[in-house]
Amino acid sequence: MAEFSKFEILKEVEILLRSRDVANLLVNCIKKLCEKISEDVRIMSFCGTHEWSVTNYGLRSLLPKKIEIIAGPGCPVCVTPSYYIEELIKLSMDGVQIYTYGDVFRLPAVKLVRGAKSLEDAKALGGEVRVVTGLVDAIELAKNCKDSIFVGIGFETVAPGYAHAILKDLIPKNLKILSLLKLTPPAMYFTVEKIDKDEKPLSGIIAPGHVSTIVGAKAWKKVAEDFRIPIVVAGFEPVDILMAIAKILQQIISGEAKVELEYTRAVSYDGDLRAQKLLSSIFEAKEDAWRGIGFIPGSGLRINEGYRRYDAFEYFNIEELRKSEWNYDLNAGCRCSDIVLGRAKPTDCKLFMRVCNPENPYGPCMVSVEGTCSIWARFGAKEFTDDILEELKLR
Ligand code: SF4
């Protein structure tokens, strides 16, 4: 048998995962499974990258009509409260150097703060804001600089990197981290629990693959068991997602509701135990606000007591957003609240591509590459193109 290098095997796997033939086989299998199910099937792809794959590869157009794929709240930028952006705008204008990711830079706030509605505006008005690709960049730039903040936004996938830098004391004394990190398992539980009785029920969930590399497939067990919902942890190639859909259908047919692992090449049942230990040694989980959703118990990571010297909340006296002051957090007319909870599609928003587009984002879901509105705007979803064809009277 010919010897293959690791690289060659990976290349072969990649070709297989994007193979039209394999995808067609799975689509046929999905169609056959669907014939055995009488009710409509509503599947939430929790993660923004899954929504990207579903839309970018046009997977919705391949599926039987009775299968609806809806997006979930898995975009950390979309769910970061406006309040923290407003606080950062103030600090940047008071001369504190802010280091932030490019999508957070453009994230629109609700309130106008000293003439600015985003960190991008603040920079244009003289605020000290700089876009970085990550904490490593910020650490380099902050050396020998003034008081600075790195805006730490993300889910469990980026958190171990921040924890490692703190544990190894790699961060200059003048640089503090504003940890706005969020945990996804409590958010998934909350999202499913929040589904009203008069809403269409959820038939299955495609659980986030990246996050699961850290938390493991076990993290979704409680949701599957408590709400009797089939859950499949999937990778991000078209074949991964089609396979996950087929597995969910199989569970529906056999009356099961368990967590299955499709993304075995990257995820284990227990996850990365070292990373989990690292996170619990540096951070503490707290109730946290999700933009457009509300306060979710145990869903935010803040730097714990032992490492407060790295904490921007502590050093700059930044107050946490209070429940009494939180009010959906969205600009008038923006339906991001419904979109991140899977209750509406971007095309249900009257502002989509009229007032709000990737060049001029009006709401938070239009900013990040993982935001559902941004994905639909950039890659066109079936419903979106249908709308345009109808407007142009071409169908
Ligand atoms: S299109 Fe814009 S305004 Fe409408 S829901 Fe999406 S982000 Fe909000």
Residues whose N, C-alpha, C, O or C-beta is under 5 A from the ligand:
A	BS01	SF4	G333 C334 R335 C336 P346 C349 L351 F352 C356 Y362 G363 P364 C365 M366 C373
